Amino acid sequence: MKAAKAKKIQKKGWKVGSAQDFLGLSDEEAEFIEMKVRLSRKLKELRKKNQLSQTEMADVLGSSQSRIAKMESGDPSVSVDLLMKGMLALGASRKDIAKVLGSSQKAA
């Protein structure tokens, strides 16, 4: 949020903070969530690059379309290992995964 907008909101009595502040997350918890979100986004990108529907990808992984949708949306019930397994099944290398995990860009 831009500083001017934050000041305007604060003047009206609202508190400005991050999702981390609101949820009371530690730095480690917030970073873990950001990493999962980056993995989820990359998984969706790879699926589309491979021109697969969610149903087709589910067949590749022996899963369901709804599970793929949860994987791509960053659902908290999806494990990091399942996200990585999906990426590897779509042709990502260890280096590709490391690049996603090492990315410092924040998820929007």
Backbone torsions as a table, in degrees:
resi	resn	phi	psi	omega
1	MET	NA	140.2	179.3
2	LYS	-70.5	148.1	-175.8
3	ALA	-59.3	-40.3	-178.7
4	ALA	-63.3	-42.0	179.7
5	LYS	-67.1	-40.4	178.9
6	ALA	-61.0	-43.2	179.1
7	LYS	-62.7	-42.0	-179.5
8	LYS	-62.3	-42.4	179.5
9	ILE	-66.9	-42.5	-179.9
10	GLN	-65.2	-35.7	177.8
11	LYS	-60.1	-30.5	-179.4
12	LYS	-85.9	5.0	174.9
13	GLY	96.5	3.8	179.6
14	TRP	-88.1	151.5	177.1
15	LYS	-96.6	135.3	179.6
16	VAL	-108.3	130.8	179.6
17	GLY	-161.7	-175.3	-179.5
18	SER	-99.5	169.7	174.8
19	ALA	-61.9	-36.0	178.4
20	GLN	-60.1	-45.1	178.9
21	ASP	-63.7	-46.5	-176.5
22	PHE	-61.5	-41.2	-177.7
23	LEU	-88.3	-8.3	179.8
24	GLY	68.4	38.1	-178.8
25	LEU	-85.8	144.8	173.0
26	SER	-73.9	166.8	177.3
27	ASP	-59.0	-38.9	-179.1
28	GLU	-66.3	-42.8	178.9
29	GLU	-64.7	-42.4	179.4
30	ALA	-64.2	-41.2	179.3
31	GLU	-66.7	-39.6	177.9
32	PHE	-60.1	-44.0	178.3
33	ILE	-62.7	-43.9	178.5
34	GLU	-60.5	-39.7	178.9
35	MET	-64.4	-43.0	178.8
36	LYS	-63.7	-40.0	179.0
37	VAL	-64.2	-42.6	178.3
38	ARG	-62.8	-41.0	177.2
39	LEU	-63.0	-42.7	179.6
40	SER	-61.1	-44.9	180.0
41	ARG	-65.0	-40.1	179.5
42	LYS	-67.2	-38.0	177.6
43	LEU	-59.1	-46.5	179.2
44	LYS	-62.8	-42.9	178.5
45	GLU	-59.3	-45.0	179.7
46	LEU	-65.2	-40.4	178.7
47	ARG	-60.8	-45.4	179.7
48	LYS	-66.9	-39.0	178.4
49	LYS	-61.1	-36.5	178.2
50	ASN	-82.8	2.3	178.2
51	GLN	55.1	46.3	177.7
52	LEU	-110.3	143.3	171.3
53	SER	-80.7	168.7	176.7
54	GLN	-62.8	-35.5	178.7
55	THR	-65.5	-42.8	178.5
56	GLU	-64.9	-40.2	178.3
57	MET	-66.4	-37.3	177.0
58	ALA	-59.6	-39.9	177.6
59	ASP	-62.2	-41.8	179.4
60	VAL	-60.9	-41.2	-176.8
61	LEU	-89.5	-5.0	-175.9
62	GLY	67.2	40.8	-176.1
63	SER	-129.6	-161.6	179.2
64	SER	-116.2	160.5	178.5
65	GLN	-61.8	-39.4	-178.6
66	SER	-64.9	-33.3	178.1
67	ARG	-68.3	-40.0	177.4
68	ILE	-62.3	-42.2	177.9
69	ALA	-59.6	-41.7	177.9
70	LYS	-65.5	-39.2	178.5
71	MET	-60.9	-43.7	-176.4
72	GLU	-75.4	-21.5	-178.3
73	SER	-94.4	-0.7	178.8
74	GLY	76.9	26.3	179.3
75	ASP	-55.7	133.9	-177.2
76	PRO	-64.3	-17.3	179.5
77	SER	-77.7	-9.6	-179.1
78	VAL	-88.0	130.1	-179.3
79	SER	-83.3	156.8	177.3
80	VAL	-62.4	-37.8	-178.9
81	ASP	-65.4	-34.1	177.3
82	LEU	-68.9	-38.7	176.9
83	LEU	-62.1	-44.3	179.8
84	MET	-66.5	-40.8	178.1
85	LYS	-59.3	-43.4	178.4
86	GLY	-62.5	-43.5	179.3
87	MET	-63.8	-42.9	179.0
88	LEU	-63.7	-39.1	178.4
89	ALA	-64.2	-25.4	179.8
90	LEU	-93.3	6.3	174.0
91	GLY	100.9	4.5	178.1
92	ALA	-70.5	145.6	176.6
93	SER	-96.5	170.7	174.4
94	ARG	-57.4	-39.0	-179.6
95	LYS	-63.7	-40.6	178.2
96	ASP	-61.7	-43.8	-179.6
97	ILE	-66.7	-42.1	178.2
98	ALA	-61.2	-37.9	179.3
99	LYS	-64.3	-41.7	177.8
100	VAL	-63.9	-46.2	-178.8
101	LEU	-67.4	-31.8	-178.3
102	GLY	-83.2	-8.2	-179.4
103	SER	-62.0	136.0	179.9
104	SER	-97.7	0.4	-178.1
105	GLN	-75.0	136.8	-178.7
106	LYS	-78.6	145.0	176.6
107	ALA	-75.1	141.2	-179.0
108	ALA	-84.7	NA	NA
